[in-house]
């Protein structure tokens, strides 16, 4: 099941949009132009693949799978972009739009140099792997929250053992608790 916005075509929904149903993997593939309107919610029960133009608005975008951008331009919503799978960028431009990236899945990998505004991951016991040798900029808050000790901590590390990932924080950070940063 796939909703495909073809190159040269536009889709601007005037209400909430659900791609697929819970439990069924679907894909929203943007090759043309997708423009969100107002505070409407976009829910993708699967992957969001961007190679065209995606413009978020004031509504939540909830991706219950992977987010990938290979080309084009992506403007995040000014509220939350929730991603349950990996976040992969290999091309195009990414504009955070003052919003918040929420990584709400289990173990997740983040690849491709990106500037985030607010960045949140509060799933206890997970591992976040950032692409080694790549700069990730955090313009707002960087919130990582595990619980207690041991396997309930959040681990933040490079995706390649022995190699570093690079973070630039544009403001003081104090929202990292019960986490191991490597």
Secondary structure, 3 states (H helix, E strand, C coil): CEEEECCCCEECCCCCEEECCCCCCEEEEECCEEECCCCCCEEECEEEEECCEEECCCCCEEECCCEEECCCEEECCCCEEEECCCEEECCCEEECCCCEEEECCCCEEEECCEEECEEEECCCCCEEEECCCCEEEECCCEEEECCCCHHHCEEEEECCCCCCCEEEECCCCCCEECEEEC
